[in-house]
């Protein structure tokens, strides 16, 4: 797991108030009942703050999994 993916999992776990072990790269709103639409917004806001990025409003519904957030971050973050 990459550092960014680990950070995403940690952020999701914190926002959803879950143990870190409950969130992995496959976590999503479909697999975690705590990840509802309100919490999705909170997750996205936390990710934006942690990584210094901004997502478009129309992207929010699709950013409902660790994998989707990671893929979108790869586009948003400059290469290292």
Secondary structure by P-SEA (a helix, b strand, c coil): ccaaaaaaaaaaaaaaccccccccccccccccccccaaaaaaaaaaaaaaaccccccccccccccaaaaaaaaaaacccc
